Amino acid sequence: MKIVVQVVEKVYQEAHLDIPDGLTEAGIRQIITDRYNSGEITPDLNIFQVDFESISATIVQQPQEVA
């Protein structure tokens, strides 16, 4: 018997960044967005928390083997 299991989770990641002082809120958002979009922030992201949402399983019917 073969069963396909699907798990849905929310994964929260956290990164600690150094940014210049004196920026406005909009400036901080832009720096974070630019770093995220460029992929520069990706190596700094660590899994902080995982919340389990759901799990489901489906039995896959396999044809009988011919002897």
Short mmCIF file of the C-alpha atoms (twelve columns), coordinates in Angstrom:
data_MODEL
# 
_entry.id   MODEL 
# 
loop_
_atom_site.group_PDB 
_atom_site.id 
_atom_site.type_symbol 
_atom_site.label_atom_id 
_atom_site.label_alt_id 
_atom_site.label_comp_id 
_atom_site.label_asym_id 
_atom_site.label_seq_id 
_atom_site.Cartn_x 
_atom_site.Cartn_y 
_atom_site.Cartn_z 
_atom_site.pdbx_PDB_model_num 
ATOM 1  C CA . MET A 1  0.000  0.000   0.000   1 
ATOM 2  C CA . LYS A 2  1.188  3.464   -0.812  1 
ATOM 3  C CA . ILE A 3  0.019  6.570   1.042   1 
ATOM 4  C CA . VAL A 4  0.656  10.171  0.057   1 
ATOM 5  C CA . VAL A 5  0.897  12.486  3.077   1 
ATOM 6  C CA . GLN A 6  0.615  16.254  2.759   1 
ATOM 7  C CA . VAL A 7  1.632  18.531  5.634   1 
ATOM 8  C CA . VAL A 8  0.861  22.262  5.587   1 
ATOM 9  C CA . GLU A 9  2.927  24.505  7.850   1 
ATOM 10 C CA . LYS A 10 3.496  28.197  8.345   1 
ATOM 11 C CA . VAL A 11 7.221  28.843  8.603   1 
ATOM 12 C CA . TYR A 12 8.369  32.040  10.258  1 
ATOM 13 C CA . GLN A 13 11.908 33.136  9.479   1 
ATOM 14 C CA . GLU A 14 13.945 35.792  11.195  1 
ATOM 15 C CA . ALA A 15 17.007 37.763  10.104  1 
ATOM 16 C CA . HIS A 16 19.069 40.286  12.042  1 
ATOM 17 C CA . LEU A 17 20.168 43.106  9.744   1 
ATOM 18 C CA . ASP A 18 22.463 46.092  10.069  1 
ATOM 19 C CA . ILE A 19 21.082 49.187  8.358   1 
ATOM 20 C CA . PRO A 20 22.165 52.830  8.482   1 
ATOM 21 C CA . ASP A 21 20.889 55.048  11.306  1 
ATOM 22 C CA . GLY A 22 18.574 57.990  10.681  1 
ATOM 23 C CA . LEU A 23 16.340 56.418  8.049   1 
ATOM 24 C CA . THR A 24 12.624 57.075  7.860   1 
ATOM 25 C CA . GLU A 25 10.176 54.189  8.191   1 
ATOM 26 C CA . ALA A 26 9.716  54.240  4.402   1 
ATOM 27 C CA . GLY A 27 13.490 54.120  3.919   1 
ATOM 28 C CA . ILE A 28 13.820 51.115  6.231   1 
ATOM 29 C CA . ARG A 29 11.037 49.307  4.381   1 
ATOM 30 C CA . GLN A 30 12.708 50.030  1.045   1 
ATOM 31 C CA . ILE A 31 16.079 48.677  2.202   1 
ATOM 32 C CA . ILE A 32 14.472 45.497  3.540   1 
ATOM 33 C CA . THR A 33 12.417 45.045  0.351   1 
ATOM 34 C CA . ASP A 34 15.445 45.626  -1.894  1 
ATOM 35 C CA . ARG A 35 17.586 43.151  0.057   1 
ATOM 36 C CA . TYR A 36 14.821 40.543  0.027   1 
ATOM 37 C CA . ASN A 37 14.126 40.943  -3.712  1 
ATOM 38 C CA . SER A 38 17.824 40.750  -4.587  1 
ATOM 39 C CA . GLY A 39 18.277 37.578  -2.530  1 
ATOM 40 C CA . GLU A 40 20.843 39.296  -0.321  1 
ATOM 41 C CA . ILE A 41 18.785 38.682  2.824   1 
ATOM 42 C CA . THR A 42 18.197 34.963  2.140   1 
ATOM 43 C CA . PRO A 43 21.419 33.664  3.742   1 
ATOM 44 C CA . ASP A 44 20.561 35.588  6.928   1 
ATOM 45 C CA . LEU A 45 17.080 34.076  7.324   1 
ATOM 46 C CA . ASN A 46 16.824 31.381  9.978   1 
ATOM 47 C CA . ILE A 47 13.725 29.399  10.858  1 
ATOM 48 C CA . PHE A 48 12.304 31.031  13.954  1 
ATOM 49 C CA . GLN A 49 9.030  29.167  14.388  1 
ATOM 50 C CA . VAL A 50 6.942  26.568  12.557  1 
ATOM 51 C CA . ASP A 51 3.187  26.353  13.099  1 
ATOM 52 C CA . PHE A 52 1.413  23.174  12.059  1 
ATOM 53 C CA . GLU A 53 -1.762 23.891  10.073  1 
ATOM 54 C CA . SER A 54 -2.996 20.594  8.684   1 
ATOM 55 C CA . ILE A 55 -2.111 17.077  7.629   1 
ATOM 56 C CA . SER A 56 -3.903 14.812  5.194   1 
ATOM 57 C CA . ALA A 57 -3.280 11.351  3.785   1 
ATOM 58 C CA . THR A 58 -4.498 9.687   0.613   1 
ATOM 59 C CA . ILE A 59 -4.276 5.960   -0.049  1 
ATOM 60 C CA . VAL A 60 -3.008 5.299   -3.560  1 
ATOM 61 C CA . GLN A 61 -4.532 2.199   -5.095  1 
ATOM 62 C CA . GLN A 62 -1.939 0.163   -6.927  1 
ATOM 63 C CA . PRO A 63 -2.876 -2.401  -9.587  1 
ATOM 64 C CA . GLN A 64 -2.436 -6.039  -8.567  1 
ATOM 65 C CA . GLU A 65 0.804  -7.556  -9.840  1 
ATOM 66 C CA . VAL A 66 0.385  -10.332 -12.386 1 
ATOM 67 C CA . ALA A 67 2.159  -13.535 -11.311 1 
# 
